[in-house]
Amino acid sequence: MSDFKFTVHTSSTYCKARTGTVTTSHGEIQTPIFMPVGTQGSVKAIEQQWLKDIGSQIILGNTYHLSIRPGIELLREFGGLHKFMKWDKPILTDSGGFQVFSLKDLRKITEVGVQFRSHVDGAKLFFTSEEVINIQRHIGSDIMMVFDECTPYPCDYDYAKKSMERSIRWELRCLEAHKTQPLLYEHSQALFAIGQGSVYPELRKMCLEELCNHDFDGIAIGGLAVGEPAENMYEIVDKSTDVIPKEKPRYLMGVGTPQNILRNIALGIDMFDCVMPTRNARNGTLFTTTGRVNIRNNQNKNSHEPIDAGLDNALSQTYSRAYLRHLFMANEIVGLQLATIQNLNFYLWLVKTAREKINEGTFTTWANSFINEFYPETRVSA
């Protein structure tokens, strides 16, 4: 019997925003939630205890990368990724569908699956729906994703339709494998479907209606944040959350900026992931409660201002911007760590505050004010 459950608590009167709880074998996740990306069993430049200290409730791993390094045999020997990396909270694993997009020069798509050439040593890897579930069984993630193709942007209608229909067939094979392949560890695993269809609303609707006819534990929206205009993304998300049943958690994959997150919470999204906070941190760009900061800028050279006075966190309050800039200019590794902690702390603060505002009934007012003042884009629709 599965331990997985999703409960909706509060829904906004003015938009589709809502709060909820995802229950897994390794603990509960309060939604809306941001999930730090730990592609290879590690969130770059931050140790697991720090992730817990700043409030991370769940992290991601990647099926493609973990199957190459460390490999499923070693993961099985250790009893799964939780034990291997000493992380006792939930883990979600992507399926490798994004690598079908990002490694286009190293793969060949067939109806059966995808032939990859390893980016590490050139070895051949053949990913089928069944093998993707098998790998995720060895990883032992709490939430597994189906295998699909993340289509590029731009993408013509005919290819988007062909790809979407093939993804549905792959996803249903994943569901069958999930039902028939035995668990390897002493905890249950959920399986999320992924809606595709590029920027074509009718294809998105067709895909999601078919997937929602089957007993997936949650529904993700994939194939966005790949270069399309933000308004296209918001249109697709808005129409998609109208189709996905309210009792299913909704996961928007690979998104995004603080503006993207607040806008999509307003459109009914429960779960997010993105490499942006960690990648930007390593490049010296900070996300703070008063906007973006390029820590390398000369204006921070003598700044006594804390990294982020708006965050109730010892690190953000203790170290000055001048010190963090010094670490970056001196190429000190600890600078990457401090910047990463700051950015993830901010993203987790952002969704925590969103949850509080939804519960208070003030989400749209707060989100519009915050975006307009610190991360200008367009308004959250009421």
N, C-alpha and C positions, 0 to 999 in steps of 0.2 A: 504494500500500500504506500502511495506517495505521501510525503510530508508537505508537498508543495500546496500553497493556498494563497489566494489574493483576496483581500478585503478592502472595499472602498469605504472611507470614513466620511469625508466632507467634500461636497461638490459646490463650486462657486455658483452664485446666482447670476453673475454677469458674464461669464465665459465658460469654457469647458474644463477649466482647471479643477483638479481634485487631489485629495490626499488619500493615501491608502497604506496597507502593509502587505508586503510579500513575505510569506513564511517558507523557509527552506530547512533542510536538515541541519544546516550550520548556522541558523539564526534568522532573525527577522530583518527586513529592509523597509525603512520608512520612505514612502514615495510622496512627491517626486524626488528622484535620487540621481546623483551623478556618480558614475563608476570609473575610477581611475584605470587606465589601460596598462596592464602588465603582460605584454605580448609574450615574452619568453619566460614567464614565471617570476618576473620582477618588474615593478614600476620603476622606471629609470630614475636613478639618482636619489632614491628614497628607500629606507629600510622599513620592513614590515611593521615594527613597533611604532614608528612615527606615523604610518598610515592609520593605525588604530588610534593614536593619540589625537590626531586631527579629525577623527570621526568617520573614517572610511568604513562603510558597512558592507561593501562588496567590491571586488576587483575583477578585471577581465584577464583571460589568457587566450592564446590563439592556437587553434588546432594545427594549422599548417606548420607554424614555427616550432611548436612543442614536439611535433612528430619527428622533426629533423634533429632538434637539440632540446632536451637531452635524449629524446626517443622514448617510445612507449614501453620498451622493456625495462628501462631504469625507473620510469614512473611507477610501473607495476611493482617493481622490487621494493620501492619505498612506500607503497600503499596509496599512491595517487599524489596529485599536485599539492593538496592541502598539507600533507605530511612532509613532502619533499621541501616545500618552501616555508614550512612552519607558519601557516596561515589558517586559523580556525574559524574564519568567517566565510560567508558565501563566495563562490567563484562562478562566473559566467564565462563560457568559452565560445568565441566566434568559430565558424566552421571552416574557414578557408575561402569562403565565397568572395571576400574582398580581394584576396590574392588573385582570383580569376581576373579581376579588373586591374590590380596594381602590377601584376607580373605578366602582362599580356605578351611580352616577348619570350617568356619562358614556359608557355603553356599551350595546349591544344585541346579544344572543347569537342567532345563527342556526345552522343545521346547517353552513353553509359556513364560518362564522368569526364574528368579533366586529367590529362597527362601533364604533369609539371616536370620541369627540370630544376632541381634544387639550386637556389641562389647561392648556396654554400659551396657545394662541390660538383654540381652538375648531375648528380644522381637522379634517375627517373623515379617519380612518385606518381602513382595513379590514384586519384581521389574519386571514389564512388560514394553514393549516399550511404551505403552499408559500411564502407570503410571509415567514413567520417564519424559515424555513430560509434564504431568500434574504437577509434582513437579517443573519442571523448569519454567512452567508458573507462579507458585506461587512465585518462587524466583525472576522472572522477569529479568533474564540475557539477555544481548544483543545478545550473541551467545550461543546457546544450542548445546550440543553434543548428537549424537545418542547413543542408548544403544548397547553395543557389549560385546564380551569377549576378554580380553587381555590375550592371551595364554602365558604360561610359556616358559622358555628356560632351557634345551632343550625340544623340543616338536616333536614327530614323525610326519611324513608326513600325515598319515591317520587321526590322531586327528586334526592336523592343518587344513586340508581340511574340515573335518566335522564341526569344530568350525567356520571356515571362512564362510562356506555356511549358517550356522545358524545365524551368525552375520549379513549377508546380509539380511536375512529374517526379523530379528529384526529391522534393520535400515530402511527398506522400510515400516515397520509398524510405526516406528517413524515419517517418512515423512508423512504418511497418517494422523497420529494423529496431526501433526503440521498443516496440512491443514484444519483439521476439528475442533480442540479444540480452543475455542475463546481466544483472548488475555485478560488478567486480568487487565493490566495497560495501561497507555496512551503512550506506545512506542512499536515499532515493535521488533520482535525477529527473528534472523537468525538461520539456522540449518546446522551444518556441519556433513558430513559423516565421517566414519573412516575406512581406509583400514587395513585389517588384512591378515594373511597368514604366520606368523612366519618368518623364514629365507629362505623360499622357493620362489624364484623369480617368478616362474610360477603361484603360488597361489596368490601372490601379484598382478600380472598383471591381472589375472582373476577377482579378487575382485574389483580392481579399475576400470576396464573396465565396469563392471556391474554398480557400483555406479555412474560412470560418465555419464551413460545413463539417470540419473534422475536429477531433478532440485534441488539438494542441493546447498546451498549458498557457501560452501567451502568444501575442502577435507582435512582430517587429515590422518597422517600416525601413526598408533598405534602399540602396541605390540613390540616396540623396547626399548633399554636401560633396558632390564630385565635380563641381564647377558650374552648376546651374545658378541662375540668379536667385537671391534669397526669396523673392516673392513667389517664384515657381515652387520652391520648397514649401513655403507656408500654405500655398494652395493645395498641394498634394497631401500634406499632413492634415489639413482641415477636412478634406474630403475623405481621407482614410479613417480618421477617428470617428467619422459618422457611420462607417461600416463596421468597424471592429466592435464586438459586443462589450458593453460597459463592465461586465464581470471579468474581462480578461485584461491583464496588464499590457500596456502599450509601450513599446520600446523603440525610440528613434535612434538608429545606429549612426555613429560617427559624427554627432552634432553636439556642440559646436562652440560658438562665441557666447559670451554672457547674454547678448541680445537674442541670439538664436534660442537659447535655453528658455528664457522668460517668455518669448513669443510662443514657443511650442508647448510650454506648460499651459499657457492660455488656450491652446488648441487641443488639450486633453492628453498630452504625453506624460507618462509616468517615469520612464527610465531613459537615461542618456549616457553616452560614453564619448570620449574624444581625446586624441593625443595633444590637443592644443595647449592645455595648461602646462604639461610637462615639457613639450617641445619648445614652447615659447620661453619657458624658464631657462632652459639651457642656452638660449640665445640672448638672455638678458632682458626679456620683456616680462614685466610683472603685471598681473591682474590684481587690482586693489579695490577697496570699497569706495575710492574716489577716482577711479578710472585707471587707464593703462599708464605704466611708467617704464620708460627705457632707462634701466639702472645705469647704463654706461654713459648717459648724457653728462656733460660737464657740470650741469646745474646741481647734480647730486654729489659733487666732489667734496664739499664741505658741509653737507646737510646733516644736521643733528636729528632730523625728523625720523621717527621710527619707520620701519618698512611699511607697516600699515596700521595706523592708529585706530582704525575702525574695527579691527579683528581682536577678539578677546582670546589671544593666544600668546604665550610667553615669547615664542620666537619672533612674531611680528612686532611685539612691543619692545623687545630687548635690544635688538640690533638696529643700528642706524643705517640710513640709506648710504651714507658716506662709507661705512664699513663694507656693506655689500658691494658697492661699486669698486672699492679697493680690491676685494677678492676677485671680481671679474677681470679687472685690469691686470692683476697679478697672475691670472690663470690658476687660481687656487680652486681645487676640486670642491671644497666645502661651499664655495659660492653657488655652484650648481645645485647642491643639496638644499641650501637655504632658500634659493629662488623657487625650487620645485615644491618645497613644503609650503611656501607662501601661496603659490598659485593653486595648488590642490586645496589648501585651507580655504582660500577665497571661493572656489567653486562649490565646496561643501557648505560653506556659509550661505552662498547664494540659494541653493536648493532648500536648505534648512529654513532660511528666512521666508522663502516662497511658501513652504508648508505652513509656517506660522501665520502668514498673511491670508492664505486660503482659509484656514480655520477661523480667523478673525473676520473674514468677509471683506478684506481690504486689498486683495491681491492686485486687481487691475490698477487701482490708484497708485499703490506703491510701485508696481512694476513700471508703469509709464513714467513716473517721477524719476525712478532710478535710472532707467534707460536714457531719458531725455537729458538728465544732468551729467551722467558719467560715461555712458556708452551709447551715444546718439545713433539711432537708426530710424525706425518708424514705430508708431504707437502700437501698444497691445490693444487689440480690438476688444471692446466691452460687449 
